[in-house]
């Protein structure tokens, strides 16, 4: 697939980071070639220690000291110069067929804003898949238009993950990007906002991404565990109201 940039946020360096990062980039090479543009984004002290394969011909770095995946993604998108981008967590991988499949669907629906993969979820350190994410639009009980997320589906189904998705950069910026104050459900809130703006969100009916849960020190591995159930419920409720506002209103958790 041409005209796509892979954004790889890296939040810290530990004993596993380099190996996981290498595996993530190997999946890019296998799926779309070593000439695929890649932006690695993170704090300067992390980027200084990270080593990228020399045979990747279009890799560059974006320094960003603001914590959180939304801030890292926004920083990378601001310097991205391709029509499409995709976020790859450094401890996840693409499937070999993903970009080839998306390319075929883009040819048929070039005005769609987001192409989301069926994501196969694994527990970190285990080979057995736990299940899938993003499949709701292909269930007749959820969707009137098979394969497409709309606001009605999203208001009743919040289990979505946009890492691995192919996103139109101009539409992302028009909608307002990820809200950096959202500690949880930031992808969900962004999708609600995108649907509210009548942008087209399609789930490609192929497994395109492998997401690993419960890895210590990852962006998502410790995320939910660090919050109480009351906080999780509060952020979910906030996402279902804040999508009506394009700008990040910088809400903070208010204990009941």
C-alpha positions as CSV (number, residue, x, y, z in Angstrom):
1,X,0.0,0.0,0.0
2,X,1.3,3.4,-1.0
3,X,0.8,6.8,0.7
4,X,0.6,5.5,4.2
5,X,2.8,6.2,7.2
6,X,3.2,3.9,10.3
7,X,3.2,5.8,13.6
8,X,5.0,3.9,16.4
9,X,4.6,5.5,19.9
10,X,7.3,4.3,22.4
11,X,6.8,5.5,26.0
12,X,9.8,3.9,27.8
13,X,12.8,1.7,27.5
14,X,12.9,-1.5,29.5
15,X,14.6,-4.9,29.0
16,X,11.9,-5.9,26.4
17,X,11.4,-2.7,24.5
18,X,14.0,-3.2,21.8
19,X,13.0,-6.8,20.9
20,X,9.3,-5.9,20.8
21,X,10.0,-2.8,18.7
22,X,12.1,-4.9,16.2
23,X,9.2,-7.5,15.9
24,X,6.7,-4.7,15.3
25,X,8.8,-3.3,12.5
26,X,9.4,-6.7,11.0
27,X,5.6,-7.0,10.7
28,X,5.6,-3.7,8.8
29,X,8.2,-5.1,6.5
30,X,6.4,-8.3,5.9
31,X,3.1,-6.6,5.3
32,X,4.1,-3.6,3.3
33,X,7.8,-3.5,2.7
34,X,10.9,-1.9,4.3
35,X,10.4,1.3,2.3
36,X,7.2,2.1,4.2
37,X,7.4,5.5,5.9
38,X,7.7,5.1,9.7
39,X,7.5,7.8,12.4
40,X,8.7,6.7,15.8
41,X,7.5,9.1,18.5
42,X,8.3,9.5,22.1
43,X,10.4,11.3,24.7
44,X,13.9,12.2,23.7
45,X,15.6,10.0,26.2
46,X,13.7,7.0,24.9
47,X,14.3,7.7,21.2
48,X,18.1,8.2,22.0
49,X,18.3,4.6,23.2
50,X,16.2,3.0,20.6
51,X,17.8,1.4,17.6
52,X,16.0,1.1,14.3
53,X,16.9,-1.5,11.6
54,X,19.3,0.1,9.1
55,X,17.5,-1.4,6.2
56,X,14.3,0.6,6.8
57,X,14.8,3.4,4.3
58,X,12.1,5.8,5.4
59,X,12.2,5.9,9.2
60,X,12.3,9.1,11.2
61,X,11.8,10.3,14.7
62,X,9.4,12.8,16.4
63,X,10.3,14.0,19.9
64,X,7.4,14.5,22.3
65,X,7.5,14.8,26.0
66,X,3.8,14.8,26.7
67,X,2.7,11.5,28.3
68,X,0.0,9.3,26.9
69,X,-0.8,7.7,23.6
70,X,-3.1,10.4,22.3
71,X,-0.4,13.1,22.7
72,X,2.2,10.9,21.0
73,X,-0.2,10.1,18.1
74,X,-1.1,13.8,17.6
75,X,2.5,14.8,17.6
76,X,3.4,12.3,14.9
77,X,0.3,13.1,12.8
78,X,1.4,16.8,12.8
79,X,4.6,15.9,10.9
80,X,3.1,13.1,8.8
81,X,3.0,13.9,5.0
82,X,1.1,11.0,3.6
83,X,-2.7,10.7,2.9
84,X,-3.1,7.8,5.3
85,X,-1.5,6.8,8.6
86,X,-1.8,3.8,11.0
87,X,-0.8,3.5,14.6
88,X,1.3,0.5,15.6
89,X,1.9,-0.1,19.3
90,X,5.5,-1.2,19.6
91,X,4.5,-4.4,21.3
92,X,1.8,-5.3,18.7
93,X,2.1,-6.6,15.1
94,X,0.3,-6.4,11.7
95,X,-0.7,-9.5,9.9
96,X,1.0,-10.1,6.5
97,X,-2.3,-9.5,4.6
98,X,-3.5,-6.3,6.2
99,X,-2.2,-3.6,3.9
100,X,-3.0,-5.6,0.7
101,X,-6.6,-6.1,1.9
102,X,-7.0,-2.4,2.8
103,X,-5.6,-1.3,-0.6
104,X,-8.3,-3.3,-2.3
105,X,-11.1,-1.8,-0.2
106,X,-9.7,1.8,-0.7
107,X,-9.9,1.2,-4.4
108,X,-13.7,0.5,-4.0
109,X,-14.4,3.2,-1.4
110,X,-11.8,5.9,-1.7
111,X,-13.8,8.5,0.3
112,X,-14.0,6.3,3.4
113,X,-12.2,7.9,6.4
114,X,-11.2,4.9,8.5
115,X,-10.5,1.2,7.6
116,X,-10.4,-0.8,10.8
117,X,-9.0,-4.4,11.1
118,X,-10.5,-7.3,12.9
119,X,-8.1,-7.4,15.7
120,X,-7.0,-10.7,17.3
121,X,-6.3,-10.2,21.0
122,X,-3.7,-12.2,22.9
123,X,-2.6,-12.3,26.5
124,X,1.0,-11.3,26.6
125,X,3.4,-14.2,26.8
126,X,0.8,-16.7,25.5
127,X,0.1,-17.9,22.0
128,X,-3.6,-18.6,22.4
129,X,-5.9,-15.9,21.1
130,X,-8.5,-14.6,23.6
131,X,-10.9,-13.4,20.9
132,X,-11.5,-10.5,18.5
133,X,-12.2,-6.8,18.7
134,X,-14.1,-4.5,16.2
135,X,-16.4,-7.2,14.9
136,X,-19.7,-5.5,15.9
137,X,-20.6,-4.0,12.5
138,X,-20.6,-7.5,11.0
139,X,-23.2,-8.7,13.4
140,X,-26.7,-8.3,12.1
141,X,-28.0,-7.5,15.5
142,X,-25.8,-4.4,15.6
143,X,-25.6,-3.0,12.1
144,X,-28.1,-2.1,9.4
145,X,-25.3,-1.5,6.9
146,X,-23.0,-4.4,7.3
147,X,-19.4,-3.6,8.0
148,X,-19.9,0.0,9.0
149,X,-19.7,1.7,12.3
150,X,-22.2,4.5,12.9
151,X,-23.1,6.6,15.9
152,X,-26.0,4.3,16.9
153,X,-23.8,1.2,17.0
154,X,-21.1,3.0,18.9
155,X,-23.4,4.3,21.6
156,X,-24.3,0.7,22.3
157,X,-20.9,-0.9,21.7
158,X,-17.7,0.6,23.1
159,X,-15.3,-2.3,22.6
160,X,-13.2,-0.8,19.8
161,X,-9.5,-0.4,19.1
162,X,-8.1,1.7,16.4
163,X,-4.4,0.6,16.6
164,X,-3.7,-1.0,13.2
165,X,-6.5,1.0,11.5
166,X,-5.8,3.0,8.3
167,X,-6.9,6.6,8.9
168,X,-7.2,9.5,6.5
169,X,-4.9,12.2,7.9
170,X,-7.0,15.2,6.7
171,X,-10.2,13.8,8.1
172,X,-8.4,13.0,11.4
173,X,-7.3,16.6,11.7
174,X,-10.7,18.0,10.6
175,X,-12.4,15.9,13.3
176,X,-10.0,17.2,15.9
177,X,-7.7,14.2,16.5
178,X,-7.4,12.4,19.8
179,X,-8.2,14.3,23.0
180,X,-5.1,14.3,25.1
181,X,-6.9,14.8,28.4
182,X,-8.8,11.5,27.9
183,X,-7.1,8.9,30.0
184,X,-9.4,6.0,28.9
185,X,-11.7,5.4,25.9
186,X,-9.9,7.9,23.8
187,X,-10.2,5.9,20.6
188,X,-13.9,5.3,21.4
189,X,-14.6,9.0,21.9
190,X,-12.7,9.8,18.7
191,X,-14.8,7.3,16.7
192,X,-18.0,8.8,18.1
193,X,-16.9,12.2,17.1
194,X,-15.9,10.9,13.6
195,X,-19.3,9.3,13.2
196,X,-21.1,12.5,14.4
197,X,-19.3,14.3,11.5
198,X,-20.8,11.8,9.1
199,X,-17.4,10.3,8.2
200,X,-17.4,6.7,6.9
201,X,-15.9,4.1,9.2
202,X,-15.5,0.6,7.8
203,X,-14.3,-2.6,9.4
204,X,-12.5,-4.8,6.9
205,X,-13.6,-8.4,7.5
206,X,-10.1,-9.8,7.8
207,X,-7.8,-10.2,10.7
208,X,-5.2,-7.4,10.2
209,X,-3.7,-6.8,13.6
210,X,-2.5,-8.7,16.7
211,X,-2.9,-6.8,20.0
212,X,-1.3,-8.1,23.2
213,X,-2.8,-7.4,26.6
214,X,-1.4,-7.3,30.1
215,X,2.2,-6.6,29.2
216,X,3.8,-4.5,32.0
217,X,4.8,-1.0,31.0
218,X,2.9,-0.9,27.7
219,X,0.6,2.0,26.8
220,X,-2.5,-0.2,27.2
221,X,-1.2,-3.1,29.4
222,X,-1.4,-1.2,32.6
223,X,-3.9,1.4,31.6
224,X,-7.2,0.0,32.9
225,X,-5.6,-1.7,35.9
226,X,-4.4,1.7,37.2
227,X,-8.0,2.9,37.5
228,X,-10.8,2.0,39.9
229,X,-14.2,0.9,38.5
230,X,-15.7,4.2,39.4
231,X,-13.0,6.0,37.4
232,X,-13.5,3.6,34.4
233,X,-17.2,4.3,34.5
234,X,-16.6,8.0,34.7
235,X,-14.3,8.1,31.7
236,X,-16.8,6.0,29.7
237,X,-19.6,8.3,30.5
238,X,-17.5,11.3,29.6
239,X,-16.6,9.8,26.2
240,X,-20.4,9.5,25.5
241,X,-20.9,13.2,26.1
242,X,-17.6,14.9,25.0
243,X,-17.8,13.6,21.4
244,X,-20.2,16.4,20.7
245,X,-17.3,18.9,21.2
246,X,-14.4,19.0,18.7
247,X,-11.9,20.6,21.0
248,X,-10.5,18.9,24.1
249,X,-12.1,20.6,27.0
250,X,-9.5,19.1,29.3
251,X,-11.8,17.3,31.7
252,X,-10.4,15.6,34.8
253,X,-11.8,12.8,36.9
254,X,-14.3,13.9,39.5
255,X,-14.9,11.4,42.2
256,X,-18.6,10.8,43.0
